[in-house]
Amino acid sequence: MEVALVVVVALGLFFWLQRSAELFSLSWRNGELRLVRGRIPAMLKGDLAEALTQMRIARCNVTARKEERGARLLVSGMDDFAAQRLRNIFQLYPMSQLRAANAPQHGRLLRWVGFSSLVWLFGRRED
């Protein structure tokens, strides 16, 4: 019993540390970009959505993480050329703007839990 408790606590700590370095996580589905976790400047979100629309990407996930020298954008669900285009857009926004972004007022529990499928099922549009 004690071993199971230690494992659960260790896994919880591991996931918490992983998320503490995360600035935001976005999910792109069918032409709509939704915030899964964190906070993002509205201009950056709009620029990313516009680029994804122009590239005709069907589905992808975009995550920004804090690192020693700034922030890094991680992208899944697209080729390297398209991912580089998103990273180029992301580079235009300094860390000060990323940290100063306003938190969304609705869906906090879903974003805290961070399951993108729940955000898509129960989330509302942010427009």
PASEBA-1860 file (N, C-alpha, C; in nm, 3 decimals):
! residues 127
1> MEVALVVV> 0.082/-0.120/0.000/0.000/0.000/0.000/0.087/0.126/0.000 ~ 0.193/0.125/0.082/0.281/0.242/0.089/0.353/0.263/-0.044 ~ 0.390/0.154/-0.110/0.460/0.164/-0.238/0.369/0.228/-0.342 ~ 0.243/0.187/-0.344/0.148/0.245/-0.439/0.129/0.394/-0.414 ~ 0.124/0.434/-0.288/0.110/0.575/-0.254/0.232/0.655/-0.299 ~ 0.349/0.599/-0.278/0.473/0.666/-0.320/0.477/0.681/-0.472 ~ 0.435/0.578/-0.543/0.433/0.584/-0.690/0.335/0.690/-0.738 ~ 0.217/0.695/-0.679/0.117/0.794/-0.718/0.168/0.935/-0.691
9> VALGLFFW> 0.228/0.957/-0.576/0.283/1.089/-0.542/0.397/1.125/-0.637 ~ 0.483/1.030/-0.668/0.595/1.056/-0.759/0.545/1.091/-0.899 ~ 0.445/1.018/-0.947/0.388/1.050/-1.078/0.321/1.187/-1.078 ~ 0.249/1.218/-0.974/0.187/1.350/-0.964/0.289/1.461/-0.964 ~ 0.396/1.443/-0.890/0.503/1.543/-0.886/0.569/1.557/-1.022 ~ 0.591/1.445/-1.090/0.652/1.448/-1.223/0.565/1.529/-1.320 ~ 0.435/1.501/-1.325/0.346/1.574/-1.415/0.335/1.721/-1.376 ~ 0.336/1.751/-1.248/0.328/1.890/-1.205/0.454/1.966/-1.249
17> LQRSAELF> 0.570/1.904/-1.237/0.694/1.969/-1.279/0.698/1.988/-1.430 ~ 0.645/1.892/-1.504/0.639/1.905/-1.649/0.550/2.023/-1.690 ~ 0.438/2.037/-1.623/0.345/2.144/-1.658/0.390/2.280/-1.606 ~ 0.472/2.283/-1.503/0.515/2.413/-1.450/0.604/2.486/-1.551 ~ 0.667/2.414/-1.641/0.750/2.476/-1.743/0.670/2.511/-1.868 ~ 0.543/2.479/-1.870/0.459/2.501/-1.987/0.394/2.639/-1.981 ~ 0.407/2.715/-2.088/0.341/2.846/-2.097/0.197/2.830/-2.145 ~ 0.178/2.752/-2.251/0.044/2.724/-2.300/0.044/2.599/-2.386
25> SLSWRNGE> -0.075/2.545/-2.404/-0.096/2.433/-2.495/-0.223/2.463/-2.574 ~ -0.213/2.449/-2.706/-0.324/2.477/-2.796/-0.361/2.352/-2.874 ~ -0.487/2.344/-2.912/-0.536/2.234/-2.994/-0.607/2.294/-3.116 ~ -0.568/2.250/-3.236/-0.628/2.298/-3.361/-0.710/2.184/-3.421 ~ -0.839/2.206/-3.437/-0.929/2.107/-3.495/-1.027/2.177/-3.587 ~ -1.037/2.131/-3.710/-1.139/2.178/-3.805/-1.147/2.329/-3.815 ~ -1.034/2.394/-3.825/-1.032/2.539/-3.843/-1.054/2.620/-3.718 ~ -1.044/2.560/-3.601/-1.064/2.633/-3.476/-0.949/2.604/-3.380
33> LRLVRGRI> -0.895/2.708/-3.321/-0.784/2.696/-3.227/-0.836/2.719/-3.086 ~ -0.815/2.620/-2.999/-0.861/2.632/-2.859/-0.745/2.618/-2.764 ~ -0.754/2.696/-2.657/-0.654/2.691/-2.551/-0.685/2.573/-2.460 ~ -0.589/2.484/-2.444/-0.606/2.367/-2.358/-0.557/2.399/-2.218 ~ -0.437/2.457/-2.208/-0.379/2.494/-2.079/-0.303/2.624/-2.094 ~ -0.289/2.695/-1.982/-0.205/2.814/-1.978/-0.275/2.939/-2.025 ~ -0.193/3.033/-2.068/-0.243/3.161/-2.119/-0.158/3.203/-2.237 ~ -0.220/3.272/-2.332/-0.154/3.311/-2.455/-0.200/3.451/-2.494
41> PAMLKGDL> -0.110/3.537/-2.542/-0.153/3.667/-2.593/-0.250/3.651/-2.710 ~ -0.352/3.731/-2.713/-0.455/3.721/-2.816/-0.397/3.739/-2.956 ~ -0.301/3.829/-2.971/-0.241/3.852/-3.103/-0.165/3.728/-3.151 ~ -0.093/3.663/-3.062/-0.019/3.542/-3.100/-0.117/3.431/-3.138 ~ -0.221/3.416/-3.062/-0.321/3.313/-3.094/-0.383/3.339/-3.231 ~ -0.414/3.464/-3.259/-0.469/3.500/-3.389/-0.371/3.475/-3.503 ~ -0.244/3.508/-3.481/-0.143/3.485/-3.584/-0.123/3.336/-3.611 ~ -0.122/3.255/-3.506/-0.108/3.111/-3.524/-0.228/3.053/-3.596
49> AEALTQMR> -0.348/3.097/-3.559/-0.470/3.048/-3.624/-0.471/3.085/-3.772 ~ -0.429/3.207/-3.803/-0.424/3.249/-3.943/-0.326/3.164/-4.023 ~ -0.209/3.138/-3.966/-0.110/3.056/-4.036/-0.160/2.914/-4.056 ~ -0.223/2.857/-3.954/-0.276/2.721/-3.966/-0.385/2.713/-4.072 ~ -0.467/2.816/-4.081/-0.572/2.821/-4.183/-0.510/2.827/-4.321 ~ -0.410/2.914/-4.339/-0.345/2.929/-4.469/-0.274/2.801/-4.512 ~ -0.218/2.728/-4.417/-0.146/2.604/-4.450/-0.241/2.485/-4.465 ~ -0.368/2.505/-4.436/-0.471/2.401/-4.446/-0.437/2.276/-4.363
57> IARCNVTA> -0.397/2.302/-4.239/-0.370/2.193/-4.145/-0.504/2.148/-4.086 ~ -0.529/2.018/-4.084/-0.655/1.966/-4.031/-0.654/1.959/-3.879 ~ -0.549/1.897/-3.822/-0.540/1.880/-3.676/-0.395/1.890/-3.634 ~ -0.374/1.956/-3.520/-0.240/1.960/-3.463/-0.248/2.009/-3.318 ~ -0.138/1.993/-3.247/-0.124/2.044/-3.111/0.001/2.130/-3.105 ~ -0.009/2.242/-3.035/0.101/2.336/-3.023/0.122/2.364/-2.875 ~ 0.246/2.350/-2.829/0.279/2.372/-2.689/0.400/2.463/-2.680 ~ 0.395/2.560/-2.589/0.509/2.648/-2.562/0.562/2.617/-2.423
65> RKEERGAR> 0.695/2.600/-2.414/0.758/2.568/-2.286/0.867/2.670/-2.255 ~ 0.881/2.700/-2.126/0.989/2.786/-2.080/1.119/2.708/-2.079 ~ 1.226/2.774/-2.120/1.359/2.716/-2.114/1.455/2.820/-2.059 ~ 1.581/2.783/-2.043/1.680/2.873/-1.984/1.693/3.003/-2.061 ~ 1.694/2.995/-2.192/1.718/3.114/-2.275/1.592/3.172/-2.337 ~ 1.477/3.141/-2.286/1.354/3.194/-2.342/1.246/3.089/-2.346 ~ 1.180/3.079/-2.460/1.070/2.983/-2.474/1.090/2.904/-2.603 ~ 1.030/2.786/-2.605/1.041/2.696/-2.720/0.902/2.648/-2.758
73> LLVSGMDD> 0.875/2.643/-2.887/0.747/2.597/-2.937/0.760/2.454/-2.987 ~ 0.676/2.366/-2.935/0.672/2.226/-2.976/0.543/2.201/-3.052 ~ 0.554/2.140/-3.169/0.438/2.121/-3.256/0.428/1.974/-3.294 ~ 0.308/1.920/-3.291/0.286/1.783/-3.339/0.168/1.783/-3.435 ~ 0.173/1.694/-3.533/0.063/1.681/-3.627/0.082/1.753/-3.759 ~ 0.206/1.793/-3.790/0.233/1.860/-3.918/0.377/1.836/-3.958 ~ 0.409/1.868/-4.081/0.546/1.848/-4.129/0.640/1.956/-4.074 ~ 0.769/1.936/-4.095/0.870/2.027/-4.039/0.861/2.168/-4.098
81> FAAQRLRN> 0.827/2.179/-4.225/0.817/2.310/-4.288/0.706/2.393/-4.223 ~ 0.591/2.333/-4.203/0.479/2.404/-4.141/0.510/2.436/-3.995 ~ 0.574/2.342/-3.925/0.610/2.367/-3.786/0.709/2.482/-3.775 ~ 0.802/2.492/-3.869/0.899/2.602/-3.867/0.829/2.736/-3.889 ~ 0.728/2.738/-3.971/0.651/2.861/-3.991/0.587/2.908/-3.860 ~ 0.531/2.814/-3.784/0.473/2.850/-3.654/0.581/2.897/-3.556 ~ 0.697/2.832/-3.558/0.806/2.874/-3.469/0.855/3.014/-3.505 ~ 0.857/3.046/-3.635/0.897/3.181/-3.677/0.799/3.286/-3.625
89> IFQLYPMS> 0.671/3.257/-3.629/0.571/3.349/-3.576/0.589/3.363/-3.425 ~ 0.612/3.252/-3.357/0.629/3.251/-3.211/0.749/3.335/-3.169 ~ 0.856/3.336/-3.249/0.977/3.411/-3.217/0.953/3.563/-3.213 ~ 0.846/3.609/-3.275/0.815/3.752/-3.277/0.765/3.804/-3.143 ~ 0.729/3.714/-3.053/0.672/3.753/-2.924/0.773/3.726/-2.812 ~ 0.818/3.833/-2.745/0.916/3.814/-2.637/0.852/3.747/-2.514 ~ 0.937/3.693/-2.428/0.891/3.623/-2.308/0.806/3.714/-2.220 ~ 0.836/3.843/-2.217/0.757/3.935/-2.134/0.611/3.939/-2.179
97> QLRAANAP> 0.586/3.934/-2.309/0.448/3.932/-2.359/0.381/3.799/-2.329 ~ 0.457/3.691/-2.338/0.399/3.559/-2.311/0.358/3.546/-2.165 ~ 0.441/3.598/-2.076/0.409/3.590/-1.933/0.298/3.685/-1.891 ~ 0.283/3.796/-1.964/0.185/3.897/-1.926/0.046/3.872/-1.985 ~ 0.028/3.763/-2.057/-0.102/3.735/-2.119/-0.209/3.715/-2.013 ~ -0.329/3.760/-2.043/-0.441/3.744/-1.951/-0.492/3.601/-1.951 ~ -0.530/3.552/-1.835/-0.588/3.418/-1.823/-0.733/3.422/-1.868 ~ -0.780/3.319/-1.936/-0.921/3.315/-1.976/-1.011/3.309/-1.853
105> QHGRLLRW> -1.128/3.368/-1.864/-1.220/3.375/-1.750/-1.309/3.252/-1.736 ~ -1.329/3.177/-1.843/-1.416/3.060/-1.836/-1.335/2.934/-1.868 ~ -1.385/2.821/-1.823/-1.320/2.693/-1.850/-1.192/2.669/-1.772 ~ -1.178/2.733/-1.657/-1.053/2.719/-1.581/-1.028/2.576/-1.536 ~ -1.132/2.509/-1.490/-1.114/2.372/-1.442/-1.069/2.280/-1.556 ~ -1.130/2.293/-1.673/-1.090/2.211/-1.787/-0.946/2.239/-1.826 ~ -0.906/2.365/-1.823/-0.769/2.399/-1.860/-0.670/2.352/-1.754 ~ -0.712/2.356/-1.628/-0.624/2.309/-1.522/-0.602/2.159/-1.535
113> VGFSSLVW> -0.709/2.085/-1.563/-0.697/1.942/-1.585/-0.616/1.917/-1.712 ~ -0.643/1.995/-1.816/-0.561/1.995/-1.936/-0.587/1.886/-2.037 ~ -0.702/1.825/-2.034/-0.733/1.724/-2.134/-0.797/1.794/-2.254 ~ -0.729/1.788/-2.368/-0.780/1.858/-2.484/-0.915/1.804/-2.529 ~ -0.938/1.674/-2.511/-1.068/1.620/-2.551/-1.180/1.680/-2.467 ~ -1.155/1.704/-2.337/-1.256/1.767/-2.253/-1.278/1.912/-2.293 ~ -1.170/1.981/-2.329/-1.184/2.120/-2.373/-1.270/2.126/-2.497 ~ -1.251/2.030/-2.589/-1.332/2.030/-2.711/-1.476/1.990/-2.684
121> LFGRRED> -1.499/1.902/-2.588/-1.636/1.859/-2.559/-1.716/1.965/-2.485 ~ -1.654/2.024/-2.383/-1.727/2.113/-2.293/-1.689/2.260/-2.306 ~ -1.584/2.290/-2.381/-1.537/2.428/-2.392/-1.626/2.514/-2.478 ~ -1.612/2.644/-2.456/-1.685/2.740/-2.538/-1.585/2.815/-2.625 ~ -1.635/2.874/-2.729/-1.550/2.958/-2.813/-1.510/3.081/-2.733 ~ -1.391/3.132/-2.758/-1.339/3.244/-2.682/-1.353/3.377/-2.752 ~ -1.421/3.380/-2.867/-1.433/3.503/-2.945/-1.519/3.602/-2.881
END
